[in-house]
Amino acid sequence: MSDMTTVKAIFNSYAYNREFSYMVKLCQEVLERMYGFIKSSNRTHDGDIIYGYLVLMYGDYGTSPRSGWIENYFNEIAECINYLMEAYRQMAEQEKKEV
């Protein structure tokens, strides 16, 4: 399994049990964490798990995966999350139209 297939699988496993609008926010949170633009008060448990998993796979964590950083494949992971965020955004719009 390729690295980006793994990233997609992580998010899609959550999408099965979450609203697409929530998934857009979750993608945004993980991206903000990757770039270091998020306050700890804005973190979610789902974001902790996904980000921590990505750190364990592609980065270094010092004392905690929740506060670690991603070194390997950073640009590819960010691009993949942006792709997923747009896909979830489109799915959320489609859901609204169907209601």
mmCIF file as gemmi writes it, N, C-alpha and C atoms, coordinates in Angstrom:
data_model
loop_
_atom_site.group_PDB
_atom_site.id
_atom_site.type_symbol
_atom_site.label_atom_id
_atom_site.label_alt_id
_atom_site.label_comp_id
_atom_site.label_asym_id
_atom_site.label_entity_id
_atom_site.label_seq_id
_atom_site.pdbx_PDB_ins_code
_atom_site.Cartn_x
_atom_site.Cartn_y
_atom_site.Cartn_z
_atom_site.occupancy
_atom_site.B_iso_or_equiv
_atom_site.pdbx_formal_charge
_atom_site.auth_seq_id
_atom_site.auth_asym_id
_atom_site.pdbx_PDB_model_num
ATOM 1 N N . MET Axp A 1 ? 0.857 -1.174 0 1 0 ? 1 A 1
ATOM 2 C CA . MET Axp A 1 ? 0 0 0 1 0 ? 1 A 1
ATOM 3 C C . MET Axp A 1 ? 0.904 1.238 0 1 0 ? 1 A 1
ATOM 4 N N . SER Axp A 2 ? 0.585 2.186 -0.888 1 0 ? 2 A 1
ATOM 5 C CA . SER Axp A 2 ? 1.4 3.404 -0.952 1 0 ? 2 A 1
ATOM 6 C C . SER Axp A 2 ? 1.093 4.311 0.24 1 0 ? 2 A 1
ATOM 7 N N . ASP Axp A 3 ? 1.971 5.272 0.465 1 0 ? 3 A 1
ATOM 8 C CA . ASP Axp A 3 ? 1.798 6.197 1.579 1 0 ? 3 A 1
ATOM 9 C C . ASP Axp A 3 ? 0.502 6.983 1.462 1 0 ? 3 A 1
ATOM 10 N N . MET Axp A 4 ? 0.173 7.46 0.263 1 0 ? 4 A 1
ATOM 11 C CA . MET Axp A 4 ? -1.023 8.275 0.119 1 0 ? 4 A 1
ATOM 12 C C . MET Axp A 4 ? -2.288 7.426 0.204 1 0 ? 4 A 1
ATOM 13 N N . THR Axp A 5 ? -2.2 6.176 -0.189 1 0 ? 5 A 1
ATOM 14 C CA . THR Axp A 5 ? -3.329 5.267 -0.001 1 0 ? 5 A 1
ATOM 15 C C . THR Axp A 5 ? -3.593 5.089 1.489 1 0 ? 5 A 1
ATOM 16 N N . THR Axp A 6 ? -2.541 5.028 2.276 1 0 ? 6 A 1
ATOM 17 C CA . THR Axp A 6 ? -2.681 4.912 3.727 1 0 ? 6 A 1
ATOM 18 C C . THR Axp A 6 ? -3.354 6.15 4.305 1 0 ? 6 A 1
ATOM 19 N N . VAL Axp A 7 ? -2.923 7.333 3.878 1 0 ? 7 A 1
ATOM 20 C CA . VAL Axp A 7 ? -3.524 8.579 4.377 1 0 ? 7 A 1
ATOM 21 C C . VAL Axp A 7 ? -5.008 8.617 4.022 1 0 ? 7 A 1
ATOM 22 N N . LYS Axp A 8 ? -5.342 8.29 2.791 1 0 ? 8 A 1
ATOM 23 C CA . LYS Axp A 8 ? -6.749 8.279 2.376 1 0 ? 8 A 1
ATOM 24 C C . LYS Axp A 8 ? -7.551 7.264 3.196 1 0 ? 8 A 1
ATOM 25 N N . ALA Axp A 9 ? -6.97 6.103 3.433 1 0 ? 9 A 1
ATOM 26 C CA . ALA Axp A 9 ? -7.668 5.068 4.196 1 0 ? 9 A 1
ATOM 27 C C . ALA Axp A 9 ? -7.959 5.524 5.624 1 0 ? 9 A 1
ATOM 28 N N . ILE Axp A 10 ? -7.013 6.221 6.232 1 0 ? 10 A 1
ATOM 29 C CA . ILE Axp A 10 ? -7.215 6.719 7.601 1 0 ? 10 A 1
ATOM 30 C C . ILE Axp A 10 ? -8.43 7.65 7.648 1 0 ? 10 A 1
ATOM 31 N N . PHE Axp A 11 ? -8.443 8.633 6.759 1 0 ? 11 A 1
ATOM 32 C CA . PHE Axp A 11 ? -9.552 9.592 6.758 1 0 ? 11 A 1
ATOM 33 C C . PHE Axp A 11 ? -10.868 8.939 6.343 1 0 ? 11 A 1
ATOM 34 N N . ASN Axp A 12 ? -10.815 8.065 5.344 1 0 ? 12 A 1
ATOM 35 C CA . ASN Axp A 12 ? -12.053 7.44 4.879 1 0 ? 12 A 1
ATOM 36 C C . ASN Axp A 12 ? -12.645 6.492 5.914 1 0 ? 12 A 1
ATOM 37 N N . SER Axp A 13 ? -11.806 5.918 6.773 1 0 ? 13 A 1
ATOM 38 C CA . SER Axp A 13 ? -12.363 5.077 7.837 1 0 ? 13 A 1
ATOM 39 C C . SER Axp A 13 ? -13.177 5.926 8.812 1 0 ? 13 A 1
ATOM 40 N N . TYR Axp A 14 ? -12.766 7.154 9.029 1 0 ? 14 A 1
ATOM 41 C CA . TYR Axp A 14 ? -13.546 8.073 9.858 1 0 ? 14 A 1
ATOM 42 C C . TYR Axp A 14 ? -14.79 8.546 9.118 1 0 ? 14 A 1
ATOM 43 N N . ALA Axp A 15 ? -14.668 8.805 7.834 1 0 ? 15 A 1
ATOM 44 C CA . ALA Axp A 15 ? -15.786 9.339 7.048 1 0 ? 15 A 1
ATOM 45 C C . ALA Axp A 15 ? -16.972 8.377 7.047 1 0 ? 15 A 1
ATOM 46 N N . TYR Axp A 16 ? -16.699 7.106 7.212 1 0 ? 16 A 1
ATOM 47 C CA . TYR Axp A 16 ? -17.773 6.115 7.254 1 0 ? 16 A 1
ATOM 48 C C . TYR Axp A 16 ? -18.713 6.367 8.43 1 0 ? 16 A 1
ATOM 49 N N . ASN Axp A 17 ? -18.18 6.937 9.511 1 0 ? 17 A 1
ATOM 50 C CA . ASN Axp A 17 ? -18.954 7.148 10.737 1 0 ? 17 A 1
ATOM 51 C C . ASN Axp A 17 ? -19.195 8.622 11.072 1 0 ? 17 A 1
ATOM 52 N N . ARG Axp A 18 ? -18.811 9.528 10.18 1 0 ? 18 A 1
ATOM 53 C CA . ARG Axp A 18 ? -18.949 10.958 10.456 1 0 ? 18 A 1
ATOM 54 C C . ARG Axp A 18 ? -19.645 11.647 9.283 1 0 ? 18 A 1
ATOM 55 N N . GLU Axp A 19 ? -20.233 12.791 9.557 1 0 ? 19 A 1
ATOM 56 C CA . GLU Axp A 19 ? -20.828 13.609 8.511 1 0 ? 19 A 1
ATOM 57 C C . GLU Axp A 19 ? -19.714 14.19 7.637 1 0 ? 19 A 1
ATOM 58 N N . PHE Axp A 20 ? -20.005 14.399 6.368 1 0 ? 20 A 1
ATOM 59 C CA . PHE Axp A 20 ? -18.98 14.933 5.471 1 0 ? 20 A 1
ATOM 60 C C . PHE Axp A 20 ? -18.568 16.343 5.871 1 0 ? 20 A 1
ATOM 61 N N . SER Axp A 21 ? -19.506 17.127 6.377 1 0 ? 21 A 1
ATOM 62 C CA . SER Axp A 21 ? -19.145 18.478 6.821 1 0 ? 21 A 1
ATOM 63 C C . SER Axp A 21 ? -18.148 18.411 7.988 1 0 ? 21 A 1
ATOM 64 N N . TYR Axp A 22 ? -18.298 17.417 8.852 1 0 ? 22 A 1
ATOM 65 C CA . TYR Axp A 22 ? -17.344 17.212 9.943 1 0 ? 22 A 1
ATOM 66 C C . TYR Axp A 22 ? -15.978 16.824 9.38 1 0 ? 22 A 1
ATOM 67 N N . MET Axp A 23 ? -15.976 15.997 8.343 1 0 ? 23 A 1
ATOM 68 C CA . MET Axp A 23 ? -14.719 15.555 7.754 1 0 ? 23 A 1
ATOM 69 C C . MET Axp A 23 ? -13.944 16.714 7.15 1 0 ? 23 A 1
ATOM 70 N N . VAL Axp A 24 ? -14.648 17.688 6.569 1 0 ? 24 A 1
ATOM 71 C CA . VAL Axp A 24 ? -13.974 18.879 6.042 1 0 ? 24 A 1
ATOM 72 C C . VAL Axp A 24 ? -13.236 19.575 7.181 1 0 ? 24 A 1
ATOM 73 N N . LYS Axp A 25 ? -13.918 19.737 8.319 1 0 ? 25 A 1
ATOM 74 C CA . LYS Axp A 25 ? -13.297 20.385 9.481 1 0 ? 25 A 1
ATOM 75 C C . LYS Axp A 25 ? -12.138 19.561 10.032 1 0 ? 25 A 1
ATOM 76 N N . LEU Axp A 26 ? -12.273 18.244 10.014 1 0 ? 26 A 1
ATOM 77 C CA . LEU Axp A 26 ? -11.212 17.373 10.508 1 0 ? 26 A 1
ATOM 78 C C . LEU Axp A 26 ? -9.974 17.473 9.608 1 0 ? 26 A 1
ATOM 79 N N . CYS Axp A 27 ? -10.177 17.485 8.311 1 0 ? 27 A 1
ATOM 80 C CA . CYS Axp A 27 ? -9.051 17.673 7.381 1 0 ? 27 A 1
ATOM 81 C C . CYS Axp A 27 ? -8.364 19.003 7.656 1 0 ? 27 A 1
ATOM 82 N N . GLN Axp A 28 ? -9.176 20.044 7.837 1 0 ? 28 A 1
ATOM 83 C CA . GLN Axp A 28 ? -8.622 21.37 8.108 1 0 ? 28 A 1
ATOM 84 C C . GLN Axp A 28 ? -7.802 21.356 9.398 1 0 ? 28 A 1
ATOM 85 N N . GLU Axp A 29 ? -8.327 20.706 10.424 1 0 ? 29 A 1
ATOM 86 C CA . GLU Axp A 29 ? -7.597 20.63 11.695 1 0 ? 29 A 1
ATOM 87 C C . GLU Axp A 29 ? -6.251 19.941 11.523 1 0 ? 29 A 1
ATOM 88 N N . VAL Axp A 30 ? -6.234 18.816 10.839 1 0 ? 30 A 1
ATOM 89 C CA . VAL Axp A 30 ? -4.976 18.077 10.674 1 0 ? 30 A 1
ATOM 90 C C . VAL Axp A 30 ? -3.983 18.903 9.86 1 0 ? 30 A 1
ATOM 91 N N . LEU Axp A 31 ? -4.456 19.573 8.819 1 0 ? 31 A 1
ATOM 92 C CA . LEU Axp A 31 ? -3.562 20.443 8.046 1 0 ? 31 A 1
ATOM 93 C C . LEU Axp A 31 ? -3.005 21.563 8.915 1 0 ? 31 A 1
ATOM 94 N N . GLU Axp A 32 ? -3.855 22.18 9.714 1 0 ? 32 A 1
ATOM 95 C CA . GLU Axp A 32 ? -3.39 23.253 10.597 1 0 ? 32 A 1
ATOM 96 C C . GLU Axp A 32 ? -2.348 22.73 11.579 1 0 ? 32 A 1
ATOM 97 N N . ARG Axp A 33 ? -2.548 21.528 12.05 1 0 ? 33 A 1
ATOM 98 C CA . ARG Axp A 33 ? -1.574 20.937 12.971 1 0 ? 33 A 1
ATOM 99 C C . ARG Axp A 33 ? -0.26 20.659 12.258 1 0 ? 33 A 1
ATOM 100 N N . MET Axp A 34 ? -0.335 20.197 11.022 1 0 ? 34 A 1
ATOM 101 C CA . MET Axp A 34 ? 0.877 19.94 10.257 1 0 ? 34 A 1
ATOM 102 C C . MET Axp A 34 ? 1.691 21.217 10.073 1 0 ? 34 A 1
ATOM 103 N N . TYR Axp A 35 ? 0.994 22.314 9.818 1 0 ? 35 A 1
ATOM 104 C CA . TYR Axp A 35 ? 1.672 23.589 9.585 1 0 ? 35 A 1
ATOM 105 C C . TYR Axp A 35 ? 1.932 24.367 10.867 1 0 ? 35 A 1
ATOM 106 N N . GLY Axp A 36 ? 1.481 23.842 12.007 1 0 ? 36 A 1
ATOM 107 C CA . GLY Axp A 36 ? 1.732 24.49 13.287 1 0 ? 36 A 1
ATOM 108 C C . GLY Axp A 36 ? 0.854 25.697 13.559 1 0 ? 36 A 1
ATOM 109 N N . PHE Axp A 37 ? -0.344 25.732 12.944 1 0 ? 37 A 1
ATOM 110 C CA . PHE Axp A 37 ? -1.232 26.886 13.067 1 0 ? 37 A 1
ATOM 111 C C . PHE Axp A 37 ? -2.461 26.621 13.93 1 0 ? 37 A 1
ATOM 112 N N . ILE Axp A 38 ? -2.394 25.734 14.883 1 0 ? 38 A 1
ATOM 113 C CA . ILE Axp A 38 ? -3.594 25.423 15.67 1 0 ? 38 A 1
ATOM 114 C C . ILE Axp A 38 ? -3.285 25.541 17.159 1 0 ? 38 A 1
ATOM 115 N N . LYS Axp A 39 ? -4.246 26.063 17.889 1 0 ? 39 A 1
ATOM 116 C CA . LYS Axp A 39 ? -4.116 26.134 19.344 1 0 ? 39 A 1
ATOM 117 C C . LYS Axp A 39 ? -4.569 24.801 19.932 1 0 ? 39 A 1
ATOM 118 N N . SER Axp A 40 ? -3.995 24.428 21.039 1 0 ? 40 A 1
ATOM 119 C CA . SER Axp A 40 ? -4.353 23.145 21.649 1 0 ? 40 A 1
ATOM 120 C C . SER Axp A 40 ? -5.828 23.102 22.037 1 0 ? 40 A 1
ATOM 121 N N . SER Axp A 41 ? -6.444 24.25 22.309 1 0 ? 41 A 1
ATOM 122 C CA . SER Axp A 41 ? -7.86 24.265 22.682 1 0 ? 41 A 1
ATOM 123 C C . SER Axp A 41 ? -8.773 23.932 21.505 1 0 ? 41 A 1
ATOM 124 N N . ASN Axp A 42 ? -8.266 24.011 20.284 1 0 ? 42 A 1
ATOM 125 C CA . ASN Axp A 42 ? -9.073 23.712 19.099 1 0 ? 42 A 1
ATOM 126 C C . ASN Axp A 42 ? -8.875 22.294 18.581 1 0 ? 42 A 1
ATOM 127 N N . ARG Axp A 43 ? -8.127 21.496 19.3 1 0 ? 43 A 1
ATOM 128 C CA . ARG Axp A 43 ? -7.875 20.129 18.872 1 0 ? 43 A 1
ATOM 129 C C . ARG Axp A 43 ? -9.039 19.23 19.271 1 0 ? 43 A 1
ATOM 130 N N . THR Axp A 44 ? -9.3 18.224 18.426 1 0 ? 44 A 1
ATOM 131 C CA . THR Axp A 44 ? -10.339 17.242 18.727 1 0 ? 44 A 1
ATOM 132 C C . THR Axp A 44 ? -9.683 15.892 18.999 1 0 ? 44 A 1
ATOM 133 N N . HIS Axp A 45 ? -10.447 14.989 19.594 1 0 ? 45 A 1
ATOM 134 C CA . HIS Axp A 45 ? -9.926 13.64 19.841 1 0 ? 45 A 1
ATOM 135 C C . HIS Axp A 45 ? -9.654 12.929 18.522 1 0 ? 45 A 1
ATOM 136 N N . ASP Axp A 46 ? -10.561 13.088 17.548 1 0 ? 46 A 1
ATOM 137 C CA . ASP Axp A 46 ? -10.34 12.466 16.243 1 0 ? 46 A 1
ATOM 138 C C . ASP Axp A 46 ? -9.079 13.03 15.597 1 0 ? 46 A 1
ATOM 139 N N . GLY Axp A 47 ? -8.888 14.335 15.691 1 0 ? 47 A 1
ATOM 140 C CA . GLY Axp A 47 ? -7.687 14.961 15.148 1 0 ? 47 A 1
ATOM 141 C C . GLY Axp A 47 ? -6.434 14.445 15.833 1 0 ? 47 A 1
ATOM 142 N N . ASP Axp A 48 ? -6.507 14.248 17.161 1 0 ? 48 A 1
ATOM 143 C CA . ASP Axp A 48 ? -5.37 13.687 17.9 1 0 ? 48 A 1
ATOM 144 C C . ASP Axp A 48 ? -4.984 12.319 17.35 1 0 ? 48 A 1
ATOM 145 N N . ILE Axp A 49 ? -5.981 11.489 17.118 1 0 ? 49 A 1
ATOM 146 C CA . ILE Axp A 49 ? -5.711 10.127 16.65 1 0 ? 49 A 1
ATOM 147 C C . ILE Axp A 49 ? -5.126 10.143 15.243 1 0 ? 49 A 1
ATOM 148 N N . ILE Axp A 50 ? -5.761 10.88 14.34 1 0 ? 50 A 1
ATOM 149 C CA . ILE Axp A 50 ? -5.278 10.904 12.958 1 0 ? 50 A 1
ATOM 150 C C . ILE Axp A 50 ? -3.905 11.546 12.877 1 0 ? 50 A 1
ATOM 151 N N . TYR Axp A 51 ? -3.75 12.708 13.499 1 0 ? 51 A 1
ATOM 152 C CA . TYR Axp A 51 ? -2.465 13.381 13.441 1 0 ? 51 A 1
ATOM 153 C C . TYR Axp A 51 ? -1.372 12.526 14.097 1 0 ? 51 A 1
ATOM 154 N N . GLY Axp A 52 ? -1.67 11.946 15.25 1 0 ? 52 A 1
ATOM 155 C CA . GLY Axp A 52 ? -0.704 11.091 15.93 1 0 ? 52 A 1
ATOM 156 C C . GLY Axp A 52 ? -0.282 9.906 15.074 1 0 ? 52 A 1
ATOM 157 N N . TYR Axp A 53 ? -1.233 9.313 14.368 1 0 ? 53 A 1
ATOM 158 C CA . TYR Axp A 53 ? -0.935 8.189 13.485 1 0 ? 53 A 1
ATOM 159 C C . TYR Axp A 53 ? -0.008 8.638 12.364 1 0 ? 53 A 1
ATOM 160 N N . LEU Axp A 54 ? -0.308 9.796 11.757 1 0 ? 54 A 1
ATOM 161 C CA . LEU Axp A 54 ? 0.539 10.317 10.682 1 0 ? 54 A 1
ATOM 162 C C . LEU Axp A 54 ? 1.945 10.627 11.19 1 0 ? 54 A 1
ATOM 163 N N . VAL Axp A 55 ? 2.033 11.179 12.391 1 0 ? 55 A 1
ATOM 164 C CA . VAL Axp A 55 ? 3.342 11.469 12.98 1 0 ? 55 A 1
ATOM 165 C C . VAL Axp A 55 ? 4.124 10.177 13.203 1 0 ? 55 A 1
ATOM 166 N N . LEU Axp A 56 ? 3.477 9.162 13.734 1 0 ? 56 A 1
ATOM 167 C CA . LEU Axp A 56 ? 4.16 7.892 13.97 1 0 ? 56 A 1
ATOM 168 C C . LEU Axp A 56 ? 4.646 7.267 12.66 1 0 ? 56 A 1
ATOM 169 N N . MET Axp A 57 ? 3.881 7.43 11.588 1 0 ? 57 A 1
ATOM 170 C CA . MET Axp A 57 ? 4.264 6.856 10.306 1 0 ? 57 A 1
ATOM 171 C C . MET Axp A 57 ? 5.324 7.677 9.574 1 0 ? 57 A 1
ATOM 172 N N . TYR Axp A 58 ? 5.202 9.011 9.615 1 0 ? 58 A 1
ATOM 173 C CA . TYR Axp A 58 ? 6 9.849 8.73 1 0 ? 58 A 1
ATOM 174 C C . TYR Axp A 58 ? 6.844 10.905 9.432 1 0 ? 58 A 1
ATOM 175 N N . GLY Axp A 59 ? 6.833 10.928 10.748 1 0 ? 59 A 1
ATOM 176 C CA . GLY Axp A 59 ? 7.532 12.015 11.416 1 0 ? 59 A 1
ATOM 177 C C . GLY Axp A 59 ? 8.303 11.604 12.641 1 0 ? 59 A 1
ATOM 178 N N . ASP Axp A 60 ? 8.364 12.533 13.562 1 0 ? 60 A 1
ATOM 179 C CA . ASP Axp A 60 ? 9.065 12.34 14.822 1 0 ? 60 A 1
ATOM 180 C C . ASP Axp A 60 ? 8.209 12.995 15.896 1 0 ? 60 A 1
ATOM 181 N N . TYR Axp A 61 ? 8.198 12.428 17.08 1 0 ? 61 A 1
ATOM 182 C CA . TYR Axp A 61 ? 7.265 12.949 18.061 1 0 ? 61 A 1
ATOM 183 C C . TYR Axp A 61 ? 7.866 13.412 19.364 1 0 ? 61 A 1
ATOM 184 N N . GLY Axp A 62 ? 9.127 13.26 19.581 1 0 ? 62 A 1
ATOM 185 C CA . GLY Axp A 62 ? 9.692 13.739 20.833 1 0 ? 62 A 1
ATOM 186 C C . GLY Axp A 62 ? 9.026 13.083 22.021 1 0 ? 62 A 1
ATOM 187 N N . THR Axp A 63 ? 8.132 13.785 22.699 1 0 ? 63 A 1
ATOM 188 C CA . THR Axp A 63 ? 7.475 13.244 23.894 1 0 ? 63 A 1
ATOM 189 C C . THR Axp A 63 ? 6.061 12.739 23.644 1 0 ? 63 A 1
ATOM 190 N N . SER Axp A 64 ? 5.424 13.133 22.537 1 0 ? 64 A 1
ATOM 191 C CA . SER Axp A 64 ? 4.042 12.717 22.29 1 0 ? 64 A 1
ATOM 192 C C . SER Axp A 64 ? 3.7 12.818 20.808 1 0 ? 64 A 1
ATOM 193 N N . PRO Axp A 65 ? 3.083 11.77 20.237 1 0 ? 65 A 1
ATOM 194 C CA . PRO Axp A 65 ? 2.648 11.857 18.84 1 0 ? 65 A 1
ATOM 195 C C . PRO Axp A 65 ? 1.647 12.994 18.588 1 0 ? 65 A 1
ATOM 196 N N . ARG Axp A 66 ? 0.856 13.343 19.604 1 0 ? 66 A 1
ATOM 197 C CA . ARG Axp A 66 ? -0.12 14.438 19.425 1 0 ? 66 A 1
ATOM 198 C C . ARG Axp A 66 ? 0.551 15.769 19.156 1 0 ? 66 A 1
ATOM 199 N N . SER Axp A 67 ? 1.777 15.928 19.641 1 0 ? 67 A 1
ATOM 200 C CA . SER Axp A 67 ? 2.463 17.207 19.455 1 0 ? 67 A 1
ATOM 201 C C . SER Axp A 67 ? 3.718 17.058 18.602 1 0 ? 67 A 1
ATOM 202 N N . GLY Axp A 68 ? 3.816 15.951 17.886 1 0 ? 68 A 1
ATOM 203 C CA . GLY Axp A 68 ? 4.979 15.709 17.045 1 0 ? 68 A 1
ATOM 204 C C . GLY Axp A 68 ? 4.918 16.481 15.74 1 0 ? 68 A 1
ATOM 205 N N . TRP Axp A 69 ? 5.814 16.152 14.838 1 0 ? 69 A 1
ATOM 206 C CA . TRP Axp A 69 ? 5.885 16.837 13.553 1 0 ? 69 A 1
ATOM 207 C C . TRP Axp A 69 ? 6.12 15.807 12.471 1 0 ? 69 A 1
ATOM 208 N N . ILE Axp A 70 ? 5.693 16.163 11.27 1 0 ? 70 A 1
ATOM 209 C CA . ILE Axp A 70 ? 5.816 15.26 10.131 1 0 ? 70 A 1
ATOM 210 C C . ILE Axp A 70 ? 6.991 15.717 9.28 1 0 ? 70 A 1
ATOM 211 N N . GLU Axp A 71 ? 7.919 14.815 9.049 1 0 ? 71 A 1
ATOM 212 C CA . GLU Axp A 71 ? 9.112 15.131 8.27 1 0 ? 71 A 1
ATOM 213 C C . GLU Axp A 71 ? 9.046 14.534 6.87 1 0 ? 71 A 1
ATOM 214 N N . ASN Axp A 72 ? 8.746 13.257 6.798 1 0 ? 72 A 1
ATOM 215 C CA . ASN Axp A 72 ? 8.757 12.552 5.524 1 0 ? 72 A 1
ATOM 216 C C . ASN Axp A 72 ? 7.426 12.716 4.806 1 0 ? 72 A 1
ATOM 217 N N . TYR Axp A 73 ? 7.488 12.992 3.522 1 0 ? 73 A 1
ATOM 218 C CA . TYR Axp A 73 ? 6.293 13.087 2.674 1 0 ? 73 A 1
ATOM 219 C C . TYR Axp A 73 ? 5.365 14.227 3.072 1 0 ? 73 A 1
ATOM 220 N N . PHE Axp A 74 ? 5.892 15.278 3.727 1 0 ? 74 A 1
ATOM 221 C CA . PHE Axp A 74 ? 5.049 16.377 4.204 1 0 ? 74 A 1
ATOM 222 C C . PHE Axp A 74 ? 4.19 16.956 3.083 1 0 ? 74 A 1
ATOM 223 N N . ASN Axp A 75 ? 4.799 17.327 1.967 1 0 ? 75 A 1
ATOM 224 C CA . ASN Axp A 75 ? 4.053 17.949 0.866 1 0 ? 75 A 1
ATOM 225 C C . ASN Axp A 75 ? 3.023 17.001 0.278 1 0 ? 75 A 1
ATOM 226 N N . GLU Axp A 76 ? 3.392 15.741 0.131 1 0 ? 76 A 1
ATOM 227 C CA . GLU Axp A 76 ? 2.461 14.758 -0.426 1 0 ? 76 A 1
ATOM 228 C C . GLU Axp A 76 ? 1.269 14.544 0.494 1 0 ? 76 A 1
ATOM 229 N N . ILE Axp A 77 ? 1.515 14.483 1.798 1 0 ? 77 A 1
ATOM 230 C CA . ILE Axp A 77 ? 0.428 14.3 2.758 1 0 ? 77 A 1
ATOM 231 C C . ILE Axp A 77 ? -0.491 15.52 2.747 1 0 ? 77 A 1
ATOM 232 N N . ALA Axp A 78 ? 0.078 16.726 2.742 1 0 ? 78 A 1
ATOM 233 C CA . ALA Axp A 78 ? -0.733 17.945 2.7 1 0 ? 78 A 1
ATOM 234 C C . ALA Axp A 78 ? -1.579 17.982 1.434 1 0 ? 78 A 1
ATOM 235 N N . GLU Axp A 79 ? -0.989 17.608 0.305 1 0 ? 79 A 1
ATOM 236 C CA . GLU Axp A 79 ? -1.729 17.581 -0.96 1 0 ? 79 A 1
ATOM 237 C C . GLU Axp A 79 ? -2.867 16.567 -0.906 1 0 ? 79 A 1
ATOM 238 N N . CYS Axp A 80 ? -2.593 15.411 -0.332 1 0 ? 80 A 1
ATOM 239 C CA . CYS Axp A 80 ? -3.609 14.367 -0.206 1 0 ? 80 A 1
ATOM 240 C C . CYS Axp A 80 ? -4.754 14.831 0.686 1 0 ? 80 A 1
ATOM 241 N N . ILE Axp A 81 ? -4.449 15.472 1.805 1 0 ? 81 A 1
ATOM 242 C CA . ILE Axp A 81 ? -5.492 15.958 2.717 1 0 ? 81 A 1
ATOM 243 C C . ILE Axp A 81 ? -6.308 17.057 2.046 1 0 ? 81 A 1
ATOM 244 N N . ASN Axp A 82 ? -5.663 17.933 1.295 1 0 ? 82 A 1
ATOM 245 C CA . ASN Axp A 82 ? -6.403 18.959 0.552 1 0 ? 82 A 1
ATOM 246 C C . ASN Axp A 82 ? -7.355 18.32 -0.451 1 0 ? 82 A 1
ATOM 247 N N . TYR Axp A 83 ? -6.891 17.284 -1.14 1 0 ? 83 A 1
ATOM 248 C CA . TYR Axp A 83 ? -7.731 16.549 -2.085 1 0 ? 83 A 1
ATOM 249 C C . TYR Axp A 83 ? -8.946 15.948 -1.365 1 0 ? 83 A 1
ATOM 250 N N . LEU Axp A 84 ? -8.7 15.304 -0.226 1 0 ? 84 A 1
ATOM 251 C CA . LEU Axp A 84 ? -9.79 14.709 0.542 1 0 ? 84 A 1
ATOM 252 C C . LEU Axp A 84 ? -10.764 15.767 1.051 1 0 ? 84 A 1
ATOM 253 N N . MET Axp A 85 ? -10.234 16.899 1.522 1 0 ? 85 A 1
ATOM 254 C CA . MET Axp A 85 ? -11.087 17.965 2.033 1 0 ? 85 A 1
ATOM 255 C C . MET Axp A 85 ? -12.032 18.444 0.94 1 0 ? 85 A 1
ATOM 256 N N . GLU Axp A 86 ? -11.526 18.609 -0.258 1 0 ? 86 A 1
ATOM 257 C CA . GLU Axp A 86 ? -12.375 19.047 -1.37 1 0 ? 86 A 1
ATOM 258 C C . GLU Axp A 86 ? -13.411 17.98 -1.714 1 0 ? 86 A 1
ATOM 259 N N . ALA Axp A 87 ? -13.005 16.714 -1.697 1 0 ? 87 A 1
ATOM 260 C CA . ALA Axp A 87 ? -13.957 15.634 -1.971 1 0 ? 87 A 1
ATOM 261 C C . ALA Axp A 87 ? -15.063 15.598 -0.922 1 0 ? 87 A 1
ATOM 262 N N . TYR Axp A 88 ? -14.71 15.723 0.352 1 0 ? 88 A 1
ATOM 263 C CA . TYR Axp A 88 ? -15.718 15.729 1.413 1 0 ? 88 A 1
ATOM 264 C C . TYR Axp A 88 ? -16.625 16.956 1.301 1 0 ? 88 A 1
ATOM 265 N N . ARG Axp A 89 ? -16.043 18.089 0.912 1 0 ? 89 A 1
ATOM 266 C CA . ARG Axp A 89 ? -16.831 19.313 0.729 1 0 ? 89 A 1
ATOM 267 C C . ARG Axp A 89 ? -17.882 19.095 -0.368 1 0 ? 89 A 1
ATOM 268 N N . GLN Axp A 90 ? -17.475 18.477 -1.457 1 0 ? 90 A 1
ATOM 269 C CA . GLN Axp A 90 ? -18.412 18.197 -2.544 1 0 ? 90 A 1
ATOM 270 C C . GLN Axp A 90 ? -19.493 17.212 -2.106 1 0 ? 90 A 1
ATOM 271 N N . MET Axp A 91 ? -19.108 16.204 -1.333 1 0 ? 91 A 1
ATOM 272 C CA . MET Axp A 91 ? -20.085 15.239 -0.836 1 0 ? 91 A 1
ATOM 273 C C . MET Axp A 91 ? -21.066 15.894 0.128 1 0 ? 91 A 1
ATOM 274 N N . ALA Axp A 92 ? -20.574 16.809 0.964 1 0 ? 92 A 1
ATOM 275 C CA . ALA Axp A 92 ? -21.457 17.525 1.892 1 0 ? 92 A 1
ATOM 276 C C . ALA Axp A 92 ? -22.456 18.37 1.112 1 0 ? 92 A 1
ATOM 277 N N . GLU Axp A 93 ? -22.017 19.013 0.042 1 0 ? 93 A 1
ATOM 278 C CA . GLU Axp A 93 ? -22.925 19.802 -0.804 1 0 ? 93 A 1
ATOM 279 C C . GLU Axp A 93 ? -23.963 18.902 -1.46 1 0 ? 93 A 1
ATOM 280 N N . GLN Axp A 94 ? -23.55 17.737 -1.914 1 0 ? 94 A 1
ATOM 281 C CA . GLN Axp A 94 ? -24.489 16.798 -2.539 1 0 ? 94 A 1
ATOM 282 C C . GLN Axp A 94 ? -25.521 16.319 -1.536 1 0 ? 94 A 1
ATOM 283 N N . GLU Axp A 95 ? -25.094 16.06 -0.295 1 0 ? 95 A 1
ATOM 284 C CA . GLU Axp A 95 ? -26.02 15.64 0.756 1 0 ? 95 A 1
ATOM 285 C C . GLU Axp A 95 ? -27.069 16.714 1.016 1 0 ? 95 A 1
ATOM 286 N N . LYS Axp A 96 ? -26.662 17.963 1.042 1 0 ? 96 A 1
ATOM 287 C CA . LYS Axp A 96 ? -27.603 19.065 1.259 1 0 ? 96 A 1
ATOM 288 C C . LYS Axp A 96 ? -28.643 19.121 0.154 1 0 ? 96 A 1
ATOM 289 N N . LYS Axp A 97 ? -28.235 18.872 -1.076 1 0 ? 97 A 1
ATOM 290 C CA . LYS Axp A 97 ? -29.146 18.917 -2.22 1 0 ? 97 A 1
ATOM 291 C C . LYS Axp A 97 ? -30.168 17.797 -2.165 1 0 ? 97 A 1
ATOM 292 N N . GLU Axp A 98 ? -29.761 16.664 -1.601 1 0 ? 98 A 1
ATOM 293 C CA . GLU Axp A 98 ? -30.643 15.494 -1.553 1 0 ? 98 A 1
ATOM 294 C C . GLU Axp A 98 ? -31.669 15.587 -0.44 1 0 ? 98 A 1
ATOM 295 N N . VAL Axp A 99 ? -31.474 16.463 0.504 1 0 ? 99 A 1
ATOM 296 C CA . VAL Axp A 99 ? -32.405 16.572 1.641 1 0 ? 99 A 1
ATOM 297 C C . VAL Axp A 99 ? -33.605 17.385 1.296 1 0 ? 99 A 1
